[in-house]
């Protein structure tokens, strides 16, 4: 284009590079200055492309994208939403400009961007990235391949974060049927999908169906993994929360007491998993009208978290919030994976976990996250 067009483009790109590192900003400013001269618009735009669209070396560009996505998530959590959005925009530009659709770097980029979008609360864009990835995997591997099925699980979470639990349920029912046929009903992947299906039912207040499925998962995991395995204990917690949500507080408390005995024996009384279960039980006691007992438990947890983790740690703040909100159940609250003392909680899903900075393509059982926490089915 003309020098004037080059100058306009350079200025626009420089504006978007306000959050770049000093070295990147210096490159951008030099390119802008060069674009203003008659002799160098082409060179200027080449320099800007490297600064804004990533290195022409695909391996370096992949590292740049991963770093930008990780930084965007970290900045977003610190309250710098606009800066995080600009950094994620740059990561998207690198993916579009430097990777051919379908190659391994493009695949990893879609997973990384999807996880970053989810962390920033941009759930429709998260869904779009996962749909692109799913279409690719279905065409390359087929619909029954493990990678395809795991991406479908991630899509389920993206739908759940938008409140589209009926759509999530439909996908999960199909997935469970496939896995029961190909892997068997007691395979860990099958049980993980059943757990997530139960979570989708829970989210639709279909507690009887959710209870039956959570109980089946718990029994199968106990047989396969033993009662002290984290996945088995998470299943027992899920079942207890479902009973509490359906008003069966005494039954729920009995399961929490059982779970606490297992955790204290395996991990100790002050282990984070043990404290988390105590806080869940306090939540159930509060809903059952036993607020004095619940308050005493939460105060004990809060003192330990403040001593072990510090007053500003998210789990400590969550416990403090739970104590402040002890009241009759009128709504839903969530904070960093620990339940508030009001509103129904939701059982934990299985979710993809970090591989390079942000949640992207790993496989793990997630920690409990109640109410409107982002990773819930």
N, C-alpha and C positions, 0 to 999 in steps of 0.2 A: 504494500500500500504506500501511500504518500508519507512524507516526513511528518505532516500534521497528524495523520492517523496513527503513526507509530508513537508520536509524543503522547497522544490521548490514551492509547493502550498502555504505554509505560506508566503514565500517571495513575491509571486505574489499578494496575497491578501493584504499584508502589503503595497505594492506599491500603490494599488488602494485606500488605506485608508488614503492617504496623506491629504485629505480634512476633515477628521473626527474631531470631538471635541477632546480636550485634554484627556478626560476620555476614549473615544473610542480608541484613538491612544495608550494610555497606555495599554489597554487590548490587542490590536493587537500586540504591541511590546513584551509584556509578552508571548503571544502565540507563536510568532516567536522564541523567545529564548527557549521556552520549546520544540518546534518542533526540535530544533537543537540537543537535547539530545536523548539518546537511549531510555529513559524510558517513554517519554511522548508525542509521536506524536498524539495519539488518543485524549488525553485531549486538546492538543494544537489546533487541528483542530475543536474540539467542541467549544472552546472559539472563534476561528476565525469565525466559522459559526454564532455564536451569534452576533459578531461584524459586520460581512459583510452581512449576510443574514437575520438579524433581530431576534428579540426575538422569542423563541419557543411559547410564549404566544401570541395567534393570536390577541388579543385586543391591546397589546403593539406593536406588529409588525405593525398593522394598523396605530397606531399613529406615529411610526417611518417612515413609508412610506409617510404619509401625510406631515410630517415635512420635510423630504428630498425633496419631490417634490416642496413644497413651497420655501424652501431655494434655490433649483436649479433655479427656475424662478427668484427669487430676485437677485441671483448672476449673472445670465445671463444678466439681465437688467443693472447691474452695470459694465458689460464688462468682467466678469470672465467666459468666455465661456467654457474653458476646465474643470475648477472646477465644473461648473454647470453640465456638461456632466457626470462627474464621480459620482456626487451625484444622478443624475437621473438614472444612471446605477445601483447604489445600490438600489434605489427604485424598479427598475424592478426585481432585484434579489430577493428582499423580496416578491414581488407579486408571482413570480414563485415558490419560495421555501416554503412559509408559508401558501398559500391559495389554497384550492381546487377549480378548475374551476366550476363556477356556484354558489358558496355560496355568501352570501351578501357582505363579505369583498372583495372577488375577483371582484364582480361587481363594488363596489366603487373604488377599485384599478384601474380597467381599465379606469373608467371615469377620475380619478385623473391623471393617466399617460397620457391619451390622451390630456387632457388640458395642462399638462406640456410640452409635446412634441410640441404642437401647439405654446406655448409661446416661446419655444426655436427655432422655425423655422424648426423643424424636422417633416414636414407635412406627409411624407409617413408613419412614425411610428405612428403619430397621427391617420391617416386613419386606419392603421392595428389594433390599439387598439379599435377604434370605431367599426370596422367590427366584431371583436371578441365579443364585447358587444352586437352589434345588432343581431348577430346570436343567442346568448344566449337568449335575450329577445324575439325574434321571436319564438324560440322553447318553451319557458316557458309561455309567455303571449299571443303570437299570433301577427300577423303583424299589427293589428288594435288597439292594446293597446296603451294608452297614453304614457307610458314609451318608448315603441318601436318607436312610432312616433317622440318623442323628441330626441331620439338618432339618428334617421334618419336625423333630422334637423342638429344635430351636424356634421354628416357625410357630409351633404351638404356644410357646412362651410369649412371642411377639403378639400373637392374637389375644392371649390372656391379658397382657398389659393394656390392651385396648378395650377390655371388657367383653370380648367376643368369645365367650366361653362355650357357646353352643358349637361354633365352628371348630374350636380347639377339641371339643369332645369328639366330633365326627372324625377328625384326623387321627386322634388317638385310638378310637375304636378300630379303625382300619389297621393302624400300626400294630396294636396288640394282637389282632387276628393273624396278621402276617408273621409276627415273631413267635406266637404260640405254635404255628405250623412249621416254621423253618428252624427255630432255636429250641423250642420246647417251653412248656408253661413255667418251669422253674429256673430258666436261664436269667442271669442278672439283668440283661437288657430288657427282657420281657417283663420282669418284675418292676424295673424302673418305669417302663411305659404304663404298666398297671397303676403304679403309684401316681403318675401324672394324670391318668384318666380319673382316678378317685379324686384328685385335687380339682379337676374340672367339674366334676359332679358336686363337690363341696361348694365351689364358687356359685353354683346355681341353686344352693340351699337344698340339694337333694341328699339329705344327710343319711337316710337309711341305705341308699345305694352306695354312697361313699364309705359308710361304715363297713358294709359287707366286703367291699373291695380292699380297703385298708387292712381289715382283719386277715383276709386271705394273703396279702403281701407279707404281713407280719409273720404269719405262721410259716410261710414258705421260706422266708429269710431266716427264721429261727432254725429251721431244719437244715438249711444249706450253709449258713454262716455262723450259727451259734447266737446265743442271746446277748453277748457282749459286743458283737460287731456294730460299728457305728450305723450302718444301714438298717440293721435290725432294730436298734434303739430308736432311730428316726421314724421307723414304721410304727413303733409302739407310741411314740409321741404324736404322730399323725392321728392314730386311732383315738387317743385320749382327747385331742383337740376336737375331733368330730363328735365324740360323745358329749363334750361340754357344750359345743355349739347347738346340739339338739336338746339341751336342757337336762341331760343325765349327769349332773355334776358329781354325784357320789361315785358313780361308775368311773368317771374320768379321773377323779382324785385317786381311786384305787390303782389305776394304771400308772399314774404319775408316781405314786409311792413305790410301786414295783420298779419303775424305770430308775428312780433315784437310788434305790438299793443297788441296782446293777451298776450304775455309773459311779457311785461312791466306792464300791468295791473295786471297780476296774481303773478309775482315774483319780479318785480322791474327792473330798467334799468341796474343794475350792476350784476344781477344774472348770473351765468355761462351759463345757457341755452340761455339767452338773448344775451350775448356777443358772444356765438358760432354762433347764427343766424346772428348777425351783420357781423361776419367774413365771413360767407358763402355768404352773400349779397355782401360784398366787393370783394370776389372772382369772383362773377358773373359780377360785374361792371368792373373789370379788363379785363375779357374776352370780354366784350362789347366795350372795348376801352376807358372806362372812368377811366383811371388810376389815375388821380389827385384826384377824388372823393374817389376811393378805398383806396388810400394812406392815406387820411385824416381819414377815418374810422378805418383803421388798426392801425394807430398811437394812436388814442384815446383808442382803445381796449388794445393795448400794455401797455399804461400808467396805465390803471386800473388794468390789470393783474399783472403788476410788483408791484403795490402798495398793492394789496390784497393777492397775492399768493407768491410774491418774484420773483426775476430775474431768479432764477434757476429752477423754476417750469416748468414741461413739457408743460403746456398750454401757459405759457409766452414765452418759447423758440419757440413754434410752431408759435405764432403770430409774433415773431421777424423774423422767417424764412419766413413767408408769406410776410412780408414787404420787406425783402431782395430779394425776388424772384419775385417781381412785374415785369412782362414782358409779352409779347404776349404768348398765350398758345402753348407750344411746347412739353410738356411731362406731366408726372404725378409725384406727390410728396405726401407724407403723413407724419404726425407727431402727434402721440398721440391723434388721434381722431379729430384734427382740420384741416381744409382744407388749403392747400397752395394756393398761388395766381396764380398757373399755372396748366393746365391740367384738364381733366374732373374729377368730383367727383362722388362718388357712394353712393346711398342711404343706409340707415342703415338697417342691418338685425336684426332679433331676434336671440339671441344667449344664450347659457347656461352660467350661472354666478356662482361665487364662492360659494361653500358650506364648504370647508375645505381648505382654503389657496390659492388654485389655481382654475381656472374655471373648474368646474367639472359637476355638475348635476342640477343646478338651472335653472330657466326659467325667462327670462326678455327681455325687449326691450333694445337693445344695444344703446349706444350713436352713433352719426354720426361718421363715419370713412371713409375718402375718399381714392381714388386711390388704392394703394397697401397695405393698412392697413390689418392686419392679420385676422380680423373677418368678412371680406366681402364675401358675396355670390358670 
